[in-house]
Amino acid sequence: MSAITGRPCDVNGVYLPPGAPPPPPENLATDDWTPFRNRTEFETAEFLYKHNQMPAGQIDRLLDLWASTLAKHNDNLPFADHRDLYHVIDSSPFGDVPWQRFTVAYDGERLADEDKPWMDDEYEVWFRDPHEVARNMLANSTYADEIDYCPYREYSTEGNKCQWKDFMSGDWVWDQADEIAKDPSTLGSTFVPVILGSDKTTVSVGTGNNEYYPLYASIGNIHNNVRRAHRDGVAIIGFLAMPKTTQEHAEEPSFRRFRRQLFHSSLSKILDPLKPGMTTPEVTRFGDGHYRRVIYGLGPYIADYEEQVLLACIVRNWCPKCVANREDLDEDALPRSHKFTEALVEEADSGDLWEDFGIVAQLVPFTNDFPRADIYQMISPDILHQLIKGAFKDHLVTWVEKYLRQTHNKRKAQKIMDDIDRRIAAVASFSGLRRFPQGRGFKQWTGDDSKALMKVYLPAIEGHVPQDVVRAFRALLDFCYLVRRNIITEDSLLQIEDALSRFHHYREIFRTTDVVLHFSLPRQHSLIHYARNIRLFAAPNGLCSSITENKHIKAVKEPWRRSSRFNALGQILLTNQRLDKLSALRVDFMRRGMLTGTCLSAANVLVLQAFVQLAKTRRKCPFFQIINVILNIFTEGKARAQTVPALADELHIPHLPDLLRRFLFQQLHPDDPRDPSDVPLAECPLYLGKIAVFNSASSRFYAPSDLSGIGGMRTEHIRSCPSWRGGHSRNDCVFVNTDSNLPGMQGLEVARVCAFFSFQYRGEVYPCAVVHWFDKISDAADEDTGMWVVRPGEGANNTAEHAIIHIDAIYRAAHLIPMYGTEFLPQELKFYHSYDAFRAYYVNKYADHHAFEIAF
């Protein structure tokens, strides 16, 4: 058990007895909107500046229009103009961590005749105190139930096996806590790991200085879902310098070393305010109201491969985590470490270090200036660039195209690739699934594009490539979906290692067919480090570079777009500071219970009371007439069947009334052992009343790997309508529970929803679905793709097999992709034909990570 236990203390650092309440919060006044006068002012400022991002001129125009409506009432605007609005935001003390700057210049050796511009230039670095930023995060009351105060071990309820979810459950935190606890003064304190991330980003493809180098920080105590969400769990703390010089000097070793060392020196300077708190506990207030003694430390660093090379001070194409030779990265090799590197630097010359270990000896990593920091261990896994953009998109997808061009003549290869694009475009709609109307033939790929392609690519290439290529894709997809889980168990780690082994085995097809000469690819090599990194840092989805890339939008790109473009950085800094103030104000107002409902809700209560009083004295009331119009709009839509025979005609299922009778018998006699089809129709109740038909239903469920957490909950809509968005019909497929005691697909069936409807019988409302069953072709998943194969069920006389089921039997939506085989798709086939045009389908377990966890 760790001695770093996160015990509450008082403001002086004296530990409180167990169960002691926190001190009363400061300022509980529910009418103090400082620096605003009222809620309307605050929400107006938040809407205009944060949500709508309205330009100054448009704010003035809106306020002018608003003023014209208030003049006759002799009322005042919340703000006189945009300057007044900005001034009020700026006057808030909440979230105020001001921007600072320092300049850096070259101070190394120069030759007598050296005249290089970069040696004389000064480089500005802007930053905010990371210590204050971390304290603000710890004090955020919205994180009170989503923060861990000490390291912990988590075990599954079934089998009592270790599992990893949020960062503080990883071994790295325990190792740090053990090291910290060697100092008796730290016992009982809270360890706060500061997670960092950096990456250059381009805000516009045009002229001028449109590239920035933001630095981000988070804390490891907050849960992964907070860090991934847009909840201020990641803050921008700096803009790093990007030295440039003339083309004549850009490739010189001295300039490249200066540029890389400038990065490390800047980080060291920015993070220096954290250093005292890394060895001496300091008292800090947390979001739950308690004070705790805090010890800071440098945690994982989120970065893509190019940034990892810079961080680890290594040569490109080497691994930042181990010393495997770049010519054979998958050989067994020792892990890199600070101690090992220091020993090598002392014993070997710089040339040998470069050639034999990929170490740039002249560089000193910023972590050397901080206690308990090892940059090689701190580099975190990066699902986005290593797996999704790297191994999948840039490697395997590219290799398939190269294989086709090598194996076939140019015309045949292009014909096959066109067919693969048509197959991708022909995939049926599914909630949350991006469609590719033109296949994958577009130039600018994003991470989201690659994620979407992963979901549909495997069935599209089957029949056009060798079996081992299909199996290589399956193995990599399995690996990717396993490591993206919110909770990773010991069993999951075994599955991850098995998937990696299969991937290494089947990818050899690309080498034997001369598509590639070797597999010494750093991003693909990084897969071998995932199992160890998961044990160290827990689930990798809490440390992915997609987190910092998403933050680019809010912290850099949107502020740049709302700037005048002239000296844009200063405007970006000010925008971020104002956004932080508004966020901090919202947290404080929520803590005091001042933001329940909406600005209008209190007024609505008064209006409703007035209308109710009016209704008592007048038979006709405009208020109730308005309500009736709204109800009519919702109830009158496109005409659907209102009786069972009418629905039978609409769906072309003549025996639907009989199916309903058998359904009712099953509902009224749940313990009857007979199959409903074996029950004589005369024993089944007859229903001749009205029904209500619906075009969709919603399903709410938890991810199987996260049954206890809101982070695993999802709500999705299942469609069954004759006209989707004014066009073709849409009838989604669903998973139906048949035996909850069996794992995965063994306890599920697949069906296509023909219609949702409900009716009332003997005072009980029955929400139902008319479904067309699919039959499993085998008792196990397909060996090549890992997906189950189904075909449309057939009843007597080769008619479609239909049934009526209770809506509670539906687990969630399912997605099917046709088994295309070796045939080429006709040009006229559209995605909305997909579920009607093929004889067999894959149950797409890659549709999303929820499907992956149930469709096995």
MIDO-906369 format. One line per 8 residues: number of its first residue (from 0); their letters; for each residue z negated, y negated, x of C-alpha. Coordinates in steps of 0.02 Angstrom, whole numbers, plus 50000, padded with zeros to 5 digits. Layout:
REM residues N
NUM	a	Z Y X | ...
//
This chain:
REM residues 856
0	msaitgrp	50000 50000 50000 | 50045 49826 50062 | 49909 49701 50106 | 50027 49559 50055 | 49978 49571 49872 | 50015 49399 49798 | 49836 49366 49740 | 49809 49207 49639
8	cdvngvyl	49699 49075 49719 | 49639 48899 49681 | 49719 48740 49745 | 49617 48756 49906 | 49676 48933 49942 | 49515 49022 49888 | 49559 49185 49802 | 49513 49201 49618
16	ppgapppp	49426 49352 49542 | 49543 49478 49457 | 49596 49422 49284 | 49549 49240 49310 | 49662 49122 49208 | 49769 48992 49294 | 49711 48811 49295 | 49766 48709 49144
24	penlatdd	49941 48638 49167 | 49965 48456 49201 | 50036 48343 49065 | 50044 48444 48904 | 50095 48293 48800 | 50234 48344 48681 | 50298 48168 48653 | 50319 48112 48834
32	wtpfrnrt	50505 48118 48872 | 50494 48016 49033 | 50609 47950 49103 | 50694 47957 48932 | 50624 47879 48775 | 50655 48027 48661 | 50739 48196 48644 | 50903 48121 48588
40	efetaefl	50918 48022 48748 | 50883 48175 48856 | 51004 48289 48765 | 51138 48154 48762 | 51122 48132 48950 | 51124 48320 48978 | 51275 48343 48866 | 51378 48201 48939
48	ykhnqmpa	51335 48226 49122 | 51305 48413 49141 | 51396 48505 49003 | 51543 48393 48960 | 51554 48310 49132 | 51626 48156 49049 | 51698 48023 49167 | 51612 47855 49175
56	gqidrlld	51749 47762 49084 | 51748 47886 48940 | 51558 47877 48928 | 51574 47689 48907 | 51710 47712 48776 | 51605 47839 48679 | 51451 47727 48684 | 51555 47580 48623
64	lwastlak	51616 47682 48473 | 51439 47741 48441 | 51374 47562 48448 | 51500 47510 48314 | 51421 47633 48192 | 51244 47573 48229 | 51275 47387 48218 | 51258 47379 48029
72	hndnlpfa	51092 47472 48041 | 51027 47358 48177 | 50994 47513 48283 | 51009 47536 48471 | 51109 47655 48580 | 51019 47780 48692 | 51109 47701 48842 | 51196 47536 48866
80	dhrdlyhv	51335 47610 48975 | 51365 47744 49106 | 51268 47647 49238 | 51115 47644 49126 | 51131 47832 49096 | 51146 47867 49283 | 50999 47753 49322 | 50885 47843 49200
88	idsspfgd	50931 48014 49274 | 50905 47948 49451 | 50732 47883 49406 | 50667 48058 49365 | 50543 48126 49492 | 50577 48306 49439 | 50688 48411 49552 | 50702 48267 49674
96	vpwqrftv	50746 48344 49843 | 50844 48203 49928 | 50993 48232 50041 | 50974 48200 50226 | 51095 48207 50371 | 51104 48230 50557 | 51247 48219 50680 | 51294 48343 50814
104	aydgerla	51400 48316 50968 | 51455 48420 51116 | 51333 48407 51262 | 51398 48545 51374 | 51482 48539 51543 | 51644 48445 51568 | 51771 48450 51705 | 51809 48285 51790
112	dedkpwmd	51982 48271 51715 | 51942 48342 51543 | 51992 48228 51400 | 51974 48330 51242 | 51947 48240 51076 | 51825 48367 51006 | 51707 48339 51152 | 51686 48156 51104
120	deyevwfr	51678 48174 50916 | 51519 48175 50813 | 51499 48296 50670 | 51396 48258 50515 | 51289 48390 50431 | 51210 48353 50262 | 51061 48452 50199 | 50911 48458 50085
128	dphevarn	50740 48519 50134 | 50747 48708 50101 | 50557 48713 50097 | 50551 48596 49947 | 50695 48687 49863 | 50602 48852 49879 | 50441 48775 49812 | 50536 48710 49660
136	mlanstya	50604 48884 49626 | 50431 48961 49640 | 50363 48832 49518 | 50500 48859 49389 | 50411 48917 49232 | 50568 49000 49161 | 50557 49129 49302 | 50374 49172 49265
144	deidycpy	50417 49341 49190 | 50560 49376 49309 | 50479 49360 49479 | 50389 49481 49594 | 50239 49423 49696 | 50227 49570 49815 | 50327 49721 49876 | 50326 49869 49758
152	reystegn	50390 50046 49742 | 50477 50096 49582 | 50493 50276 49521 | 50593 50349 49379 | 50502 50419 49228 | 50604 50577 49241 | 50574 50671 49403 | 50463 50536 49479
160	kcqwkdfm	50600 50490 49603 | 50611 50326 49697 | 50733 50198 49631 | 50789 50026 49684 | 50826 49878 49572 | 50765 49703 49618 | 50752 49643 49797 | 50563 49661 49817
168	sgdwvwdq	50577 49849 49789 | 50674 49872 49952 | 50607 49941 50115 | 50648 49781 50211 | 50517 49682 50113 | 50387 49817 50148 | 50427 49813 50334 | 50410 49623 50336
176	adeiakdp	50247 49632 50239 | 50175 49757 50363 | 50222 49643 50506 | 50147 49489 50421 | 49987 49582 50379 | 49948 49605 50565 | 49878 49428 50553 | 49715 49440 50452
184	stlgstfv	49736 49262 50387 | 49888 49316 50286 | 49803 49456 50187 | 49824 49436 49999 | 49964 49308 50018 | 50138 49310 49938 | 50289 49343 50047 | 50437 49233 49999
192	pvilgsdk	50602 49288 50080 | 50731 49149 50085 | 50903 49219 50048 | 51048 49120 50122 | 51235 49117 50094 | 51381 49016 50158 | 51569 49016 50139 | 51708 48889 50156
200	ttvsvgtg	51792 48841 49994 | 51950 48744 49953 | 51937 48626 49806 | 52120 48580 49792 | 52286 48635 49864 | 52350 48463 49910 | 52331 48326 50037 | 52174 48259 50116
208	nneyyply	52010 48341 50165 | 51996 48468 50025 | 51892 48600 50112 | 51702 48607 50114 | 51573 48721 50193 | 51423 48736 50076 | 51260 48824 50120 | 51158 48904 49982
216	asignihn	50980 48967 49967 | 50883 49076 49847 | 50719 49170 49854 | 50702 49359 49854 | 50558 49358 49729 | 50663 49316 49577 | 50750 49462 49493 | 50932 49501 49527
224	nvrrahrd	50987 49453 49352 | 50915 49277 49378 | 51009 49258 49542 | 51171 49318 49463 | 51156 49208 49308 | 51185 49020 49302 | 50998 48984 49298 | 50975 48882 49457
232	gvaiigfl	50915 49036 49552 | 51037 48988 49690 | 51033 48809 49756 | 51148 48715 49872 | 51050 48655 50023 | 51183 48595 50143 | 51362 48553 50188 | 51403 48615 50362
240	ampkttqe	51522 48530 50482 | 51697 48600 50511 | 51754 48538 50681 | 51940 48514 50699 | 52045 48462 50847 | 52226 48448 50901 | 52339 48600 50904 | 52339 48588 51093
248	haeepsfr	52153 48626 51103 | 52121 48724 50943 | 52137 48897 51023 | 52042 48858 51182 | 51891 48972 51209 | 51777 48824 51244 | 51817 48741 51077 | 51800 48904 50981
256	rfrrqlfh	51630 48937 51061 | 51574 48759 51021 | 51627 48777 50840 | 51532 48941 50820 | 51376 48879 50909 | 51379 48720 50804 | 51362 48831 50651 | 51206 48918 50719
264	sslskild	51127 48758 50786 | 51153 48674 50617 | 51071 48818 50524 | 50924 48814 50642 | 50900 48627 50614 | 50918 48640 50423 | 50795 48785 50409 | 50667 48711 50528
272	plkpgmtt	50553 48643 50387 | 50519 48824 50336 | 50458 48874 50507 | 50273 48822 50495 | 50255 48920 50333 | 50323 49077 50415 | 50162 49106 50512 | 50029 49002 50424
280	pevtrfgd	49999 49028 50237 | 50018 48875 50127 | 49958 48855 49947 | 50097 48839 49818 | 50098 48832 49630 | 50202 48963 49538 | 50288 48964 49371 | 50148 49064 49289
288	ghyrrviy	50028 48920 49325 | 49934 49008 49465 | 49921 48950 49644 | 49956 49075 49782 | 49955 49074 49971 | 50134 49090 50030 | 50215 49155 50189 | 50401 49120 50207
296	glgpyiad	50530 49222 50300 | 50718 49228 50324 | 50792 49358 50208 | 50967 49432 50189 | 51121 49326 50219 | 51262 49335 50090 | 51430 49323 50176 | 51606 49393 50182
304	yeeqvlla	51670 49480 50339 | 51734 49323 50426 | 51565 49242 50400 | 51475 49400 50458 | 51572 49395 50622 | 51514 49216 50645 | 51335 49257 50601 | 51321 49411 50713
312	civrnwcp	51405 49323 50861 | 51528 49466 50881 | 51713 49487 50913 | 51828 49504 50763 | 51868 49683 50705 | 51697 49744 50764 | 51559 49793 50644 | 51413 49671 50624
320	kcvanred	51294 49813 50578 | 51327 49943 50714 | 51404 49956 50888 | 51546 50075 50839 | 51699 50036 50945 | 51830 49937 50851 | 51961 50069 50897 | 51863 50202 50802
328	ldedalpr	51742 50117 50684 | 51694 50276 50591 | 51622 50361 50743 | 51434 50389 50748 | 51354 50235 50823 | 51185 50152 50846 | 51139 50009 50731 | 51141 49834 50805
336	shkfteal	50975 49747 50827 | 50907 49590 50907 | 50811 49688 51040 | 50959 49797 51084 | 51076 49648 51101 | 50951 49552 51208 | 50935 49702 51324 | 51124 49716 51340
344	veeadsgd	51143 49530 51376 | 51015 49542 51516 | 51098 49693 51598 | 51286 49671 51573 | 51410 49532 51609 | 51498 49440 51469 | 51664 49528 51496 | 51589 49701 51475
352	lwedfgiv	51490 49645 51324 | 51650 49581 51244 | 51752 49738 51281 | 51622 49874 51257 | 51509 49806 51121 | 51604 49662 51040 | 51466 49538 51086 | 51502 49356 51124
360	aqlvpftn	51367 49332 51254 | 51377 49141 51261 | 51323 49121 51081 | 51143 49116 51021 | 51112 49161 50837 | 51005 49042 50735 | 50884 49183 50695 | 50820 49179 50875
368	dfpradiy	50723 49022 50826 | 50624 49105 50686 | 50492 49242 50680 | 50531 49417 50614 | 50717 49375 50597 | 50853 49497 50652 | 51027 49435 50603 | 51104 49609 50615
376	qmispdil	50983 49680 50490 | 50991 49526 50378 | 51178 49541 50343 | 51189 49606 50166 | 51320 49717 50084 | 51461 49623 49998 | 51535 49717 49850 | 51665 49583 49813
384	hqlikgaf	51751 49570 49982 | 51713 49740 50055 | 51750 49849 49904 | 51843 49756 49767 | 51954 49640 49867 | 51949 49743 50026 | 51952 49932 50012 | 52029 49933 49837
392	kdhlvtwv	52151 49787 49825 | 52199 49747 50005 | 52196 49927 50064 | 52229 50062 49933 | 52338 49962 49812 | 52440 49895 49957 | 52454 50068 50033 | 52522 50141 49871
400	ekylrqth	52662 50013 49871 | 52698 50049 50054 | 52697 50237 50020 | 52825 50218 49880 | 52939 50112 49989 | 52929 50239 50131 | 52955 50390 50020 | 53097 50327 49910
408	nkrkaqki	53247 50216 49933 | 53223 50033 49891 | 53293 50044 49715 | 53193 50199 49667 | 53033 50127 49740 | 53056 49965 49644 | 53091 50063 49485 | 52928 50160 49506
416	mddidrri	52828 50001 49540 | 52905 49921 49385 | 52850 50073 49285 | 52674 50060 49355 | 52672 49879 49297 | 52731 49931 49124 | 52595 50064 49116 | 52464 49934 49160
424	aavasfsg	52534 49815 49030 | 52536 49953 48897 | 52348 49982 48903 | 52263 49955 48735 | 52146 49808 48704 | 51961 49829 48738 | 51815 49710 48729 | 51795 49622 48897
432	lrrfpqgr	51952 49701 48972 | 52079 49583 49044 | 52259 49624 49003 | 52404 49615 49127 | 52557 49573 49019 | 52670 49577 49172 | 52577 49711 49269 | 52505 49662 49437
440	gfkqwtgd	52654 49559 49492 | 52574 49390 49526 | 52538 49302 49690 | 52366 49222 49678 | 52236 49360 49663 | 52055 49322 49623 | 51905 49436 49630 | 51908 49446 49439
448	dskalmkv	52090 49501 49445 | 52047 49642 49565 | 51898 49696 49458 | 52009 49702 49304 | 52144 49802 49394 | 52015 49931 49450 | 51984 49974 49268 | 52162 50026 49227
456	ylpaiegh	52253 50064 49390 | 52213 50249 49417 | 52304 50322 49264 | 52450 50204 49297 | 52494 50282 49465 | 52465 50464 49419 | 52630 50556 49416 | 52709 50437 49541
464	vpqdvvra	52599 50476 49692 | 52528 50635 49771 | 52370 50714 49702 | 52268 50664 49854 | 52310 50480 49826 | 52242 50493 49648 | 52085 50579 49712 | 52061 50448 49847
472	fralldfc	52065 50312 49714 | 51945 50409 49605 | 51822 50429 49750 | 51828 50244 49794 | 51808 50191 49612 | 51660 50309 49592 | 51581 50234 49749 | 51609 50057 49687
480	ylvrrnii	51541 50086 49513 | 51389 50178 49580 | 51338 50040 49701 | 51363 49908 49565 | 51228 49984 49456 | 51077 49879 49412 | 50961 50022 49460 | 51002 50146 49597
488	tedsllqi	50903 50307 49606 | 50886 50439 49740 | 51010 50543 49640 | 51129 50394 49638 | 51119 50383 49827 | 51170 50565 49839 | 51317 50529 49723 | 51363 50377 49829
496	edalsrfh	51365 50480 49987 | 51466 50617 49901 | 51594 50489 49839 | 51609 50417 50014 | 51635 50590 50088 | 51772 50626 49961 | 51854 50458 49995 | 51858 50490 50183
504	hyreifrt	51933 50661 50150 | 52071 50611 50028 | 52121 50448 50112 | 52195 50553 50252 | 52351 50568 50144 | 52394 50390 50195 | 52382 50434 50379 | 52480 50596 50367
512	tdvvlhfs	52619 50505 50274 | 52621 50368 50408 | 52571 50233 50285 | 52431 50183 50405 | 52398 50231 50585 | 52208 50222 50580 | 52061 50179 50469 | 51968 50064 50589
520	lprqhsli	51956 49928 50459 | 51791 49832 50460 | 51781 49805 50272 | 51819 49987 50235 | 51703 50044 50374 | 51561 49945 50294 | 51549 50078 50158 | 51454 50193 50276
528	hyarnirl	51312 50065 50284 | 51285 50050 50096 | 51158 50189 50074 | 51046 50117 50210 | 51070 49939 50145 | 51021 49993 49969 | 50859 50066 50036 | 50829 49904 50130
536	faapnglc	50880 49773 50001 | 50886 49870 49835 | 51034 49853 49715 | 51178 49764 49805 | 51234 49669 49650 | 51092 49546 49682 | 51163 49499 49853 | 51351 49496 49823
544	ssitenkh	51460 49352 49880 | 51523 49335 49701 | 51356 49245 49673 | 51397 49109 49800 | 51580 49102 49746 | 51524 49068 49568 | 51407 48934 49635 | 51555 48851 49721
552	ikavkepw	51620 48804 49549 | 51464 48713 49490 | 51406 48643 49657 | 51570 48596 49742 | 51729 48611 49640 | 51674 48529 49477 | 51583 48386 49566 | 51738 48359 49673
560	rrssrfna	51850 48351 49519 | 51740 48219 49439 | 51738 48114 49599 | 51858 47973 49642 | 51921 48080 49789 | 51878 47937 49908 | 51734 47990 50022 | 51709 48129 49897
568	lgqilltn	51566 48216 49989 | 51443 48076 49952 | 51486 48085 49768 | 51468 48276 49770 | 51294 48259 49845 | 51241 48133 49713 | 51312 48239 49572 | 51214 48391 49631
576	qrldklsa	51055 48290 49644 | 51074 48227 49465 | 51114 48401 49400 | 50956 48466 49484 | 50853 48329 49404 | 50920 48370 49231 | 50886 48555 49257 | 50708 48519 49316
584	lrvdfmrr	50679 48405 49166 | 50737 48542 49047 | 50617 48666 49128 | 50471 48543 49109 | 50513 48501 48928 | 50530 48685 48885 | 50362 48721 48968 | 50284 48595 48848
592	gmltgtcl	50374 48669 48697 | 50475 48513 48667 | 50648 48590 48652 | 50628 48712 48508 | 50770 48703 48383 | 50891 48558 48398 | 50883 48370 48385 | 50943 48385 48206
600	saanvlvl	50832 48528 48150 | 50681 48420 48108 | 50791 48300 48012 | 50871 48447 47922 | 50701 48507 47862 | 50670 48336 47785 | 50843 48333 47708 | 50821 48508 47637
608	qafvqlak	50654 48459 47560 | 50737 48308 47480 | 50879 48413 47409 | 50758 48543 47339 | 50663 48404 47252 | 50828 48334 47187 | 50879 48506 47122 | 50722 48510 47014
616	trrkcpff	50777 48355 46922 | 50966 48377 46921 | 51062 48532 46870 | 51209 48494 46984 | 51173 48449 47164 | 51305 48406 47296 | 51201 48498 47428 | 51215 48665 47341
624	qiinviln	51398 48639 47303 | 51432 48622 47490 | 51339 48784 47522 | 51444 48875 47392 | 51607 48815 47471 | 51552 48885 47639 | 51509 49052 47560 | 51677 49058 47471
632	iftegkar	51767 49030 47635 | 51679 49178 47711 | 51697 49294 47561 | 51872 49255 47510 | 51975 49299 47669 | 52119 49422 47676 | 52114 49540 47527 | 52051 49714 47571
640	aqtvpala	52022 49865 47461 | 51872 49856 47345 | 51870 50036 47285 | 51882 50203 47374 | 52052 50249 47298 | 52121 50079 47348 | 52057 50104 47526 | 52136 50278 47526
648	delhiphl	52304 50199 47483 | 52281 50062 47613 | 52242 50188 47751 | 52365 50321 47690 | 52225 50450 47679 | 52243 50531 47507 | 52089 50641 47525 | 51974 50495 47570
656	pdllrrfl	51876 50509 47405 | 51836 50690 47448 | 51780 50639 47623 | 51663 50512 47545 | 51587 50643 47430 | 51553 50759 47577 | 51481 50612 47675 | 51361 50574 47533
664	fqqlhpdd	51308 50756 47523 | 51269 50755 47709 | 51168 50594 47693 | 51070 50660 47543 | 51043 50834 47619 | 51021 50807 47807 | 50935 50976 47829 | 51073 51078 47748
672	prdpsdvp	51137 51194 47888 | 51314 51204 47819 | 51459 51107 47893 | 51507 50971 47766 | 51683 51045 47755 | 51609 51210 47695 | 51511 51133 47551 | 51601 51157 47384
680	laecplyl	51663 50990 47322 | 51578 51021 47154 | 51408 51010 47240 | 51449 50841 47317 | 51404 50679 47224 | 51542 50573 47153 | 51552 50385 47191 | 51666 50272 47087
688	gkiavfns	51589 50103 47124 | 51639 49954 47228 | 51650 49950 47418 | 51655 49808 47544 | 51777 49826 47689 | 51746 49739 47857 | 51862 49700 48001 | 51734 49724 48139
696	assrfyap	51561 49786 48183 | 51446 49741 48326 | 51358 49865 48438 | 51205 49826 48543 | 51152 49949 48675 | 51066 49966 48844 | 51144 50027 49005 | 51079 50204 49038
704	sdlsgigg	51020 50152 49211 | 50921 50004 49143 | 50845 50063 48980 | 50692 49951 48992 | 50770 49786 49041 | 50860 49646 48952 | 50977 49642 49103 | 51054 49805 49042
712	mrtehirs	51079 49752 48861 | 51253 49718 48795 | 51324 49670 48627 | 51507 49704 48592 | 51623 49694 48442 | 51723 49843 48381 | 51880 49793 48287 | 51968 49880 48144
720	cpswrggh	52084 49759 48057 | 52261 49762 47986 | 52307 49601 48077 | 52228 49550 48241 | 52245 49363 48275 | 52385 49350 48149 | 52491 49487 48228 | 52482 49674 48251
728	srndcvfv	52344 49786 48184 | 52199 49835 48295 | 52093 49991 48277 | 51972 50019 48421 | 51902 50184 48479 | 51717 50228 48485 | 51594 50351 48559 | 51505 50449 48422
736	ntdsnlpg	51337 50530 48453 | 51342 50716 48411 | 51199 50783 48517 | 51083 50662 48608 | 51004 50806 48704 | 51164 50839 48803 | 51215 50729 48950 | 51366 50615 48949
744	mqglevar	51523 50669 48859 | 51447 50838 48816 | 51345 50751 48682 | 51479 50627 48628 | 51642 50634 48532 | 51781 50506 48531 | 51857 50435 48373 | 51970 50294 48319
752	vcaffsfq	51904 50180 48183 | 52022 50165 48035 | 51905 50052 47934 | 51727 49991 47919 | 51654 49983 47743 | 51490 49989 47651 | 51434 50037 47476 | 51274 50057 47377
760	yrgevypc	51222 50223 47300 | 51057 50251 47208 | 50988 50090 47280 | 51031 50136 47461 | 51162 50040 47560 | 51273 50150 47669 | 51370 50062 47810 | 51510 50180 47859
768	avvhwfdk	51667 50202 47960 | 51824 50299 47921 | 51875 50379 48086 | 52015 50483 48158 | 51941 50611 48277 | 52003 50649 48451 | 51980 50824 48521 | 51927 50861 48699
776	isdaaded	52060 50962 48788 | 51936 51042 48908 | 51751 51072 48929 | 51747 50964 49085 | 51823 50806 49154 | 51992 50807 49240 | 51971 50858 49421 | 52091 50728 49492
784	tgmwvvrp	52040 50571 49396 | 51861 50618 49349 | 51897 50565 49169 | 51888 50671 49012 | 52052 50704 48923 | 52067 50697 48732 | 52207 50713 48606 | 52220 50656 48424
792	gegannta	52135 50784 48314 | 52238 50878 48187 | 52180 50958 48025 | 52274 51072 47907 | 52464 51058 47903 | 52463 50957 48064 | 52388 50807 47977 | 52270 50687 48065
800	ehaiihid	52088 50741 48062 | 51985 50607 47974 | 51803 50590 47927 | 51678 50464 47862 | 51527 50438 47973 | 51373 50329 47961 | 51387 50178 48072 | 51223 50227 48157
808	aiyraahl	51315 50375 48235 | 51424 50255 48335 | 51354 50224 48509 | 51478 50096 48573 | 51663 50059 48593 | 51770 50179 48695 | 51931 50141 48788 | 52073 50266 48805
816	ipmygtef	52221 50258 48924 | 52373 50369 48896 | 52414 50514 49010 | 52582 50445 49064 | 52637 50597 49164 | 52798 50580 49265 | 52902 50499 49128 | 52951 50316 49136
824	lpqelkfy	52893 50205 48993 | 53024 50123 48881 | 53036 49935 48896 | 52999 49908 48711 | 52829 49996 48714 | 52689 49869 48684 | 52502 49883 48712 | 52468 49889 48525
832	hsydafra	52574 50048 48515 | 52466 50135 48645 | 52350 50234 48529 | 52495 50296 48421 | 52628 50339 48550 | 52554 50475 48662 | 52492 50653 48646 | 52345 50644 48765
840	yyvnkyad	52229 50510 48833 | 52101 50483 48970 | 51930 50424 48913 | 51922 50273 49027 | 51754 50282 49113 | 51805 50135 49223 | 51824 50016 49074 | 51655 49941 49123
848	hhafeiaf	51498 49998 49211 | 51418 50049 49046 | 51560 50169 49009 | 51547 50237 49186 | 51366 50285 49154 | 51399 50379 48992 | 51577 50450 49001 | 51543 50579 49137
//
